[in-house]
Amino acid sequence: LFGLISSIKYKPAPSSRKVLGDLLRMLLNATDAVVNKTFGDSRTDQSNVISRESVSEFQNLWRYLVLFAHFTDSSPVMTSEFKVRIAHLCDTLRKHTPHTTLHVAPVANDEARLNTTSFYHSTNVGTNDVIKINKLETRVQDQINLILQDNPTVRITYNEMLYGFESDIVLRVASTDEAQQQSQVPDIIRNVEVDGITHLQPRKRKYCNLRDIYLEDKYGIKVSRIRFPDREHMSDEALRKAILGHLRGLQMFAISQQTQHTFF
């Protein structure tokens, strides 16, 4: 699917459309077969009888399909047949996999984090690398808590399933402007991701790029990635300065005609 996004997105020549369409149909046939075999009986909640690893794989499949549909929607290759089939697959996968997991507080220890970080179960990442990533995430979370501790309008959540996509840190800012509150202006949502060594892999980098663009295109959520692939020993002060730069880049403010609100 990732390989096809680039080929289909940029309006391929007419001579290539049939080939790409045939390839996409073959992929969807295979995907249909797997999904129907696993979740075919809609009367039964199959999410309780398949393995944790399988749940993670089906979550990832849903994400790939959503990203594929979003970035190829205007391509002539994407006929109504393909759009309907992909939409049906997404609906089926969404019904049977978690999409709203939310942890308001950081997970307490490395062992618990290993058990709750589903992405790493489906990648070639060693346990030591996962622990390093989790320790770095904890340090970033601690620094963000310190920076925002005096800002009650900011709500911080961790490891949230944000519109179906796992998110390290999610910041929600509610407006303090009375007129905006009365008109029920939605919270401003920003996402901070902590990237470790695994994010240097080309496939992972492409996925993250598509994910971030999708969240901003679809929901207006700006994403900032703090990349520390080889800097886990960075001092707290240096880490704080880096995080402040990323938070400023996220433009975490709400503007009205009378006033502007910011969290630092």
Solvent accessible surface area in square Angstrom, and as a share of the most:
residue,aa,sasa,rsa
1,L,50,0.25
2,F,25,0.10
3,G,57,0.55
4,L,11,0.06
5,I,5,0.03
6,S,54,0.35
7,S,52,0.34
8,I,0,0.00
9,K,75,0.32
10,Y,156,0.59
11,K,133,0.56
12,P,17,0.11
13,A,55,0.43
14,P,99,0.62
15,S,96,0.62
16,S,43,0.28
17,R,87,0.32
18,K,147,0.62
19,V,100,0.58
20,L,22,0.11
21,G,8,0.08
22,D,65,0.34
23,L,69,0.35
24,L,0,0.00
25,R,88,0.32
26,M,114,0.51
27,L,58,0.29
28,L,1,0.00
29,N,77,0.39
30,A,58,0.45
31,T,22,0.13
32,D,29,0.15
33,A,62,0.48
34,V,81,0.46
35,V,1,0.01
36,N,85,0.44
37,K,185,0.79
38,T,32,0.18
39,F,6,0.02
40,G,53,0.51
41,D,55,0.28
42,S,98,0.63
43,R,216,0.79
44,T,57,0.33
45,D,77,0.40
46,Q,31,0.14
47,S,32,0.21
48,N,122,0.62
49,V,106,0.61
50,I,36,0.18
51,S,58,0.37
52,R,124,0.45
53,E,83,0.37
54,S,33,0.21
55,V,22,0.13
56,S,4,0.03
57,E,102,0.46
58,F,19,0.08
59,Q,9,0.04
60,N,17,0.09
61,L,36,0.18
62,W,13,0.05
63,R,8,0.03
64,Y,43,0.16
65,L,0,0.00
66,V,19,0.11
67,L,0,0.00
68,F,0,0.00
69,A,32,0.25
70,H,59,0.26
71,F,20,0.08
72,T,1,0.00
73,D,78,0.40
74,S,90,0.58
75,S,5,0.03
76,P,60,0.38
77,V,6,0.03
78,M,10,0.05
79,T,65,0.38
80,S,86,0.55
81,E,72,0.32
82,F,4,0.02
83,K,79,0.34
84,V,102,0.59
85,R,50,0.18
86,I,3,0.01
87,A,53,0.41
88,H,113,0.50
89,L,2,0.01
90,C,16,0.10
91,D,81,0.42
92,T,24,0.14
93,L,0,0.00
94,R,112,0.41
95,K,162,0.69
96,H,18,0.08
97,T,8,0.05
98,P,65,0.41
99,H,15,0.07
100,T,116,0.67
101,T,53,0.31
102,L,75,0.37
103,H,57,0.26
104,V,85,0.49
105,A,67,0.52
106,P,49,0.31
107,V,25,0.14
108,A,100,0.77
109,N,81,0.41
110,D,43,0.22
111,E,125,0.56
112,A,30,0.23
113,R,8,0.03
114,L,45,0.23
115,N,82,0.42
116,T,63,0.37
117,T,33,0.19
118,S,19,0.12
119,F,37,0.15
120,Y,24,0.09
121,H,78,0.35
122,S,46,0.30
123,T,37,0.22
124,N,154,0.79
125,V,23,0.13
126,G,40,0.39
127,T,81,0.47
128,N,113,0.58
129,D,51,0.26
130,V,6,0.04
131,I,42,0.21
132,K,105,0.45
133,I,5,0.03
134,N,1,0.01
135,K,112,0.47
136,L,9,0.04
137,E,9,0.04
138,T,46,0.27
139,R,59,0.22
140,V,0,0.00
141,Q,0,0.00
142,D,69,0.36
143,Q,16,0.07
144,I,0,0.00
145,N,55,0.28
146,L,93,0.46
147,I,17,0.09
148,L,6,0.03
149,Q,124,0.55
150,D,120,0.62
151,N,32,0.16
152,P,130,0.82
153,T,44,0.25
154,V,16,0.09
155,R,117,0.43
156,I,29,0.14
157,T,0,0.00
158,Y,5,0.02
159,N,38,0.20
160,E,14,0.06
161,M,17,0.08
162,L,4,0.02
163,Y,88,0.33
164,G,1,0.01
165,F,0,0.00
166,E,56,0.25
167,S,2,0.01
168,D,22,0.12
169,I,0,0.00
170,V,0,0.00
171,L,0,0.00
172,R,41,0.15
173,V,7,0.04
174,A,43,0.34
175,S,16,0.10
176,T,68,0.39
177,D,17,0.09
178,E,120,0.54
179,A,65,0.50
180,Q,27,0.12
181,Q,104,0.46
182,Q,136,0.61
183,S,77,0.50
184,Q,158,0.70
185,V,71,0.41
186,P,112,0.70
187,D,66,0.34
188,I,32,0.16
189,I,31,0.16
190,R,24,0.09
191,N,0,0.00
192,V,1,0.00
193,E,11,0.05
194,V,2,0.01
195,D,4,0.02
196,G,5,0.05
197,I,82,0.41
198,T,5,0.03
199,H,21,0.09
200,L,88,0.44
201,Q,80,0.35
202,P,113,0.71
203,R,149,0.55
204,K,25,0.11
205,R,149,0.54
206,K,69,0.29
207,Y,27,0.10
208,C,8,0.05
209,N,83,0.43
210,L,15,0.08
211,R,6,0.02
212,D,26,0.13
213,I,70,0.36
214,Y,13,0.05
215,L,0,0.00
216,E,77,0.34
217,D,87,0.45
218,K,117,0.49
219,Y,81,0.31
220,G,47,0.46
221,I,2,0.01
222,K,59,0.25
223,V,32,0.19
224,S,16,0.11
225,R,18,0.06
226,I,1,0.01
227,R,137,0.50
228,F,8,0.03
229,P,36,0.22
230,D,112,0.58
231,R,112,0.41
232,E,56,0.25
233,H,169,0.76
234,M,38,0.17
235,S,67,0.43
236,D,84,0.44
237,E,99,0.44
238,A,40,0.31
239,L,1,0.00
240,R,83,0.30
241,K,131,0.55
242,A,32,0.25
243,I,1,0.00
244,L,33,0.16
245,G,43,0.41
246,H,54,0.24
247,L,0,0.00
248,R,141,0.51
249,G,55,0.53
250,L,3,0.02
251,Q,90,0.40
252,M,5,0.02
253,F,65,0.27
254,A,13,0.10
255,I,107,0.54
256,S,23,0.15
257,Q,180,0.80
258,Q,142,0.63
259,T,52,0.30
260,Q,108,0.48
261,H,46,0.20
262,T,79,0.46
263,F,2,0.01
264,F,87,0.36
